C-alpha cells in the first residue's frame, strides 16, 4: 500500500491535470477560476487526500502524519488563505460535486496501483470507505464555514436556507464522517428517518410538504426544518413516522439511523416513493411495506419476460384480447371476487366468468393455480409501471403449431 501511495505522488502532475480538466469541463464555476489558482488548489487537495491514505497505511502509529507535512519538495503546500477563495466564491453544490470528482479520480488511480500490486478486495474496501468518509467530512466543513460566514455578514435569510438545503442534500446523498455529521444534526447521535416525498398530482411544492409534515420534521440547532429539494422531490429528515394519512402526498421512508448512515436509507426511501407513485398510491411507505410492488419496479427484465409468457397471446387478438386482459385485471383488483369485479365492468357475472375462462384458454394460464395467478398479476403490474416490452411475442410453446 505505501508503494501505491508513492507511485501516485510520483505521478502527481498527471493526476492534477486530469482532475482540473474534469472540473473545468463539468463545473462552469470552476472553469472561471484562474488556472494557476485552480492548479494550486487541486494540488493541495490531492496532497491532503494522499495524506489520509498514508495515515491509514500507518494505522496504529501515533506519529503518522499527512504526506504534505513530511515535505520532500514534491507537492507544494498552499496557504489556506490562498485556496479558500475558491470554496468561498463558487456555489456550495459545486464544491460538493468537485470533491466527489476529485476523490473518484484519485481513488480510480489508487485502485489500479493497488490491483497491480495484488491487493485484496477487502483491503481496497477498507481503505475506500474511510477515504470517502474523509471527503464527506471535508465537504461538511465547507458547508459549516459558509453558514458561519452568512451569519457573520448578515446575509439574507434565503442564503442561509440555501446553505441548510445544501447540507441536508449532502447528508442524504454522501456517507459522512460521524464526528462531523453530529455537529449539524441537532441532538448528538439522535437517529433520524430520511424521507423523499412528492405530490400525488402536479408539481411538488416544498412549502406544502413542510406544512403537511411539520409535526415530525427534524430541525437544525436554529430551529429550521431539515428539508430540501432533490430532483423535483421534497427530501429531508423526520424525528418519527407521520401518524396521519398524508392524502395529498406519497412519501418514501427509510429506517431511523444516525447521521452518517443516512445516505443508504435515503436511497431506500427513493425506491419506495418511486414504487408507490408508479402504483398510484398515497401516504407513507417503506420498501418493505410495498412488498412485491417494489420488486416489480426494480426488476423490469423479469416483468418483461412474464408479459411475454402470460399476456403476449392476448396482445395478438386486438380488441378481444384487450377485453380479456381488462377482465382478469378487474378480477385480481377485487380480490378474486367475481361479482364485485363484474359490477366494476358493468357486465353480468356469467359474462365475466366466460371472459376469464377464455383468458385461461388463450394465455395457457390457470387462474386456480396460485403460481400462475401471481405471474399474471406481476405481468399486469409490469405493464402499468413500465409499459409493454418493445417486442411482445408469444412464448415459444405457442408457436410450435
C-alpha positions in Angstrom: 0.0 0.0 0.0 2.8 2.5 0.8 4.2 1.8 -2.7 0.9 2.6 -4.3 0.7 5.9 -2.5 4.3 6.7 -3.6 3.5 5.9 -7.2 0.6 8.2 -7.1 2.7 11.0 -5.6 5.3 10.5 -8.3 2.6 10.9 -10.9 1.0 13.9 -9.1 1.2 16.4 -12.0 -0.7 14.0 -14.3 -3.4 13.4 -11.6 -3.8 17.1 -11.0 -4.0 17.7 -14.8 -6.8 15.1 -15.2 -8.7 16.5 -12.3 -8.5 20.1 -13.3 -9.6 19.2 -16.8 -12.7 17.5 -15.5 -13.5 20.3 -13.1 -13.4 22.8 -15.9 -15.4 20.6 -18.2 -18.2 19.7 -15.7 -18.4 22.8 -13.5 -18.7 26.2 -15.1 -18.0 28.0 -11.8 -14.6 26.2 -11.7 -13.9 27.0 -15.3 -13.9 30.7 -14.3 -11.2 30.2 -11.7 -7.8 31.4 -12.7 -5.8 28.3 -14.0 -2.9 28.8 -11.7 -5.1 29.1 -8.6 -7.1 26.1 -9.5 -4.0 24.0 -10.1 -2.7 25.0 -6.7 -6.0 24.3 -5.0 -6.3 20.9 -6.7 -2.7 20.0 -5.8 -3.2 20.8 -2.2 -6.5 18.8 -2.1 -4.9 15.8 -3.7 -1.9 16.0 -1.4 -4.2 16.1 1.6 -6.1 13.1 0.3 -2.9 11.1 -0.2 -2.0 12.1 3.4 -5.2 10.5 4.6 -4.3 7.3 2.7 -0.7 7.5 4.2 -2.1 7.7 7.7 -4.3 4.7 7.0 -1.3 2.8 5.8 0.4 3.6 9.1 -2.7 2.6 11.2 -1.7 2.3 14.9 1.3 4.5 14.5 0.6 7.6 16.7 3.3 9.5 14.9 1.9 9.0 11.4 1.4 12.4 9.7 -0.1 13.5 6.4 2.2 13.3 3.3 2.1 17.1 3.0 3.6 17.5 6.4 6.7 15.5 5.5 7.9 17.9 2.9 10.2 16.5 0.2 9.5 19.1 -2.4 7.1 17.1 -4.5 3.8 18.7 -3.6 3.6 22.4 -2.7 1.6 23.2 0.5 -0.5 26.1 -0.4 -1.6 28.6 2.3 -5.2 28.1 3.3 -6.0 31.8 2.7 -4.9 31.5 -0.9 -7.1 28.5 -1.7 -10.1 29.3 0.4 -11.2 31.9 -2.1 -12.4 29.2 -4.5 -14.6 27.5 -1.9 -15.9 30.8 -0.7 -17.0 32.1 -4.2 -18.4 29.1 -6.0 -21.8 27.5 -5.2 -21.7 25.1 -2.3 -23.3 22.4 -4.5 -20.4 22.8 -7.0 -17.8 22.4 -4.2 -19.5 19.2 -3.1 -19.5 18.0 -6.7 -15.8 18.9 -7.1 -14.9 16.8 -4.1 -16.7 13.8 -5.5 -14.9 14.2 -8.8 -11.6 14.5 -7.1 -12.0 11.5 -4.9 -13.3 9.5 -7.8 -10.2 10.3 -9.9 -7.7 9.7 -7.2 -9.4 6.5 -6.0 -9.5 5.1 -9.5 -5.8 5.6 -9.9 -5.0 4.3 -6.5 -7.2 1.2 -7.0 -5.3 0.5 -10.2 -2.0 0.8 -8.4 -3.2 -1.5 -5.6 -4.6 -4.0 -8.1 -1.2 -4.1 -9.9 0.3 -4.9 -6.5 -2.2 -7.8 -6.0 -4.2 -6.1 -3.2 -7.2 -8.0 -2.0 -10.8 -6.6 -2.5 -11.1 -6.4 1.3 -8.1 -4.2 1.6 -9.4 -1.8 -1.1 -12.8 -1.7 0.5 -11.5 -0.9 4.0 -9.4 2.0 2.7 -12.0 3.2 0.3 -14.7 3.5 2.9 -12.5 5.7 5.1 -11.3 7.8 2.2 -14.9 8.6 1.0 -15.8 9.3 4.6 -13.0 11.8 4.8 -14.2 13.5 1.6 -17.7 13.8 3.1 -16.3 15.3 6.2 -14.4 17.9 4.2 -17.5 19.0 2.3 -19.4 19.2 5.5 -16.8 21.5 6.9 -17.1 23.8 3.9 -20.9 24.0 4.3 -20.5 24.8 8.0 -17.9 27.5 7.3 -20.1 29.1 4.7 -23.1 29.1 7.1 -21.0 30.8 9.7 -19.9 33.4 7.2 -23.5 34.1 6.3 -24.4 34.7 9.9 -21.4 37.0 10.5 -22.1 39.0 7.4 -25.8 39.3 8.0 -26.6 37.5 4.7 -30.2 37.3 3.7 -32.2 34.5 5.2 -32.7 33.0 1.7 -29.0 32.4 1.5 -28.9 30.7 4.9 -31.8 28.5 3.8 -29.8 27.6 0.8 -26.8 26.6 2.9 -29.1 24.4 5.1 -30.6 22.8 2.0 -27.1 22.1 0.6 -26.1 20.5 3.9 -29.3 18.3 4.0 -28.7 17.2 0.4 -25.1 16.2 1.4 -26.3 14.2 4.4 -28.8 12.4 2.3 -26.5 11.6 -0.6 -23.0 11.2 0.7 -21.7 9.0 3.5 -20.3 11.3 6.2 -17.7 11.1 8.9 -19.7 10.5 12.2 -17.9 13.2 14.3 -18.6 15.9 11.7 -22.1 14.9 10.9 -23.2 15.0 14.6 -22.2 18.7 14.8 -25.0 19.6 12.4 -27.8 17.1 13.0 -29.3 18.6 16.1 -29.2 16.3 19.1 -25.9 14.4 19.1 -26.3 10.8 18.0 -30.1 11.1 17.5 -31.5 8.8 14.9 -33.4 10.4 12.1 -35.7 8.9 9.3 -34.8 10.1 5.8 -37.7 10.7 3.6 -38.5 11.6 0.0 -41.9 13.0 -0.9 -43.8 14.2 -4.0 -47.3 15.4 -4.6 -49.9 12.8 -5.7 -50.7 15.0 -8.7 -49.0 18.0 -10.2 -45.7 19.6 -9.2 -44.3 19.1 -5.7 -44.3 22.3 -3.6 -41.8 22.3 -0.8 -43.9 24.6 1.3 -46.9 22.2 1.1 -44.7 19.2 2.1 -43.3 21.2 5.1 -46.9 22.1 6.1 -48.1 18.5 6.0 -45.0 17.0 7.8 -44.3 19.9 10.2 -45.0 17.9 13.4 -42.5 15.3 12.5 -39.7 17.3 10.7 -36.3 17.3 12.3 -34.9 20.8 12.8 -31.3 22.2 13.0 -30.0 23.9 16.1 -31.5 27.2 14.9 -35.0 25.5 14.7 -35.2 25.4 10.9 -36.7 22.3 9.3 -34.1 20.0 7.8 -35.8 19.7 4.4 -34.7 20.5 0.8 -35.5 19.5 -2.8 -33.8 16.8 -4.8 -34.7 16.3 -8.5 -38.1 17.9 -8.0 -39.0 15.9 -4.9 -39.0 17.1 -1.3 -36.4 15.4 0.9 -35.2 15.6 4.4 -35.2 14.2 7.9 -38.1 13.2 10.3 -38.0 12.5 14.0 -40.8 9.9 13.8 -43.1 8.3 11.3 -46.1 10.6 10.4 -49.2 9.4 12.1 -51.7 11.0 9.6 -52.5 9.7 6.2 -51.0 12.5 4.1 -53.6 12.1 1.4 -52.1 14.6 -1.0 -48.5 13.1 -0.8 -46.7 9.9 -1.5 -43.8 9.7 1.0 -41.0 7.1 0.8 -39.4 6.5 4.2 -36.0 5.0 5.2 -35.1 3.4 8.6 -34.2 5.6 11.6 -30.4 5.8 11.6 -27.6 8.1 12.8 -26.5 11.0 10.6 -23.5 9.2 9.0 -25.7 6.3 7.8 -28.4 8.4 6.2 -27.3 8.1 2.6 -28.1 4.3 2.2 -31.5 4.7 3.9 -32.4 7.7 1.7 -31.7 5.6 -1.3 -34.3 3.1 0.0 -36.7 6.0 0.6 -36.3 7.0 -3.0 -37.1 3.5 -4.2 -40.2 3.5 -2.0 -41.6 6.8 -3.3 -41.0 5.8 -6.9 -42.8 2.5 -6.4 -45.8 3.9 -4.6 -46.1 6.7 -7.2 -46.0 4.2 -10.0 -48.9 2.3 -8.5 -50.9 5.4 -7.8 -50.7 5.2 -4.1 -50.9 8.0 -1.5 -49.5 8.0 2.1 -46.2 7.0 3.8 -44.4 3.8 2.8 -41.2 1.9 3.3 -39.8 -0.5 0.7 -40.7 -3.5 2.9 -44.3 -2.3 3.2 -44.7 -2.2 -0.6 -43.8 -5.9 -0.9 -43.9 -7.3 -4.4 -44.7 -3.8 -5.8 -41.1 -2.8 -5.0 -39.9 -5.9 -6.8 -41.9 -5.0 -9.9 -40.3 -1.6 -10.2 -36.8 -2.9 -9.5 -36.7 -6.0 -11.8 -38.1 -4.9 -15.2 -36.3 -7.7 -17.0 -38.3 -10.3 -15.1 -41.5 -8.4 -15.6 -41.0 -8.2 -19.4 -40.4 -11.9 -19.5 -43.7 -12.6 -17.7 -45.6 -10.2 -20.0 -44.3 -12.3 -23.0 -45.2 -15.5 -21.3 -48.7 -14.6 -19.9 -50.0 -11.7 -21.9 -48.5 -11.8 -25.4 -51.2 -14.1 -26.8 -53.8 -11.5 -25.8 -51.9 -8.7 -27.5 -52.2 -10.5 -30.8 -56.0 -10.6 -30.6 -56.6 -6.9 -30.7 -59.8 -5.6 -29.0 -60.9 -9.1 -28.0 -57.5 -9.6 -26.2 -57.8 -6.2 -24.5 -61.2 -7.2 -23.2 -59.9 -10.4 -21.7 -57.0 -8.6 -20.2 -59.4 -6.0 -18.7 -61.4 -8.8 -17.2 -58.6 -10.6 -15.4 -57.2 -7.2 -14.2 -60.5 -6.4 -12.6 -60.8 -9.9 -11.1 -57.4 -9.5 -9.4 -58.0 -6.0 -8.3 -61.2 -7.0 -6.5 -59.5 -9.9 -4.6 -60.9 -12.7 -6.9 -64.4 -11.6 -6.1 -66.4 -12.3 -9.3 -69.5 -10.2 -8.6 -67.6 -7.2 -7.4 -65.3 -7.3 -10.5 -68.4 -7.7 -12.7 -70.0 -4.6 -11.3 -66.9 -2.6 -12.0 -67.0 -3.7 -15.6 -70.8 -3.3 -15.9 -71.3 -6.8 -17.0 -73.2 -9.9 -15.7 -71.1 -12.2 -13.5 -71.7 -15.0 -16.0 -70.2 -12.8 -18.8 -67.1 -12.1 -16.7 -66.9 -15.8 -15.8 -66.9 -16.6 -19.6 -64.2 -14.0 -20.3 -61.9 -15.4 -17.5 -62.3 -18.9 -19.0 -61.3 -17.6 -22.4 -58.4 -15.8 -20.8 -57.2 -19.1 -19.4 -57.6 -20.8 -22.8 -55.8 -18.1 -24.8 -52.9 -17.5 -22.3 -52.4 -21.0 -21.2 -52.9 -19.9 -17.6 -54.9 -21.4 -14.8 -56.4 -18.8 -12.5 -56.8 -21.5 -9.9 -53.1 -22.1 -9.7 -51.5 -19.7 -7.2 -48.2 -19.6 -9.1 -49.9 -18.7 -12.4 -52.1 -16.2 -10.7 -49.0 -14.4 -9.2 -47.3 -14.3 -12.6 -50.4 -12.8 -14.2 -50.6 -10.1 -11.5 -46.8 -9.4 -12.0 -47.2 -9.1 -15.7 -50.1 -6.7 -15.4 -48.3 -4.7 -12.8 -45.2 -4.5 -15.0 -47.3 -3.1 -17.9 -48.7 -0.5 -15.6 -45.3 0.7 -14.4 -43.0 0.1 -17.3 -45.4 -0.2 -20.3 -45.3 -3.2 -22.7 -41.9 -4.6 -23.8 -40.7 -3.3 -27.1 -41.3 -6.6 -28.9 -44.1 -8.6 -27.4 -44.2 -12.0 -29.0 -45.9 -15.3 -28.0 -43.9 -17.7 -25.9 -42.1 -20.5 -27.8 -44.7 -23.1 -26.7 -47.4 -21.1 -28.6 -45.5 -21.0 -31.9 -44.8 -24.7 -32.3 -48.1 -25.2 -34.0 
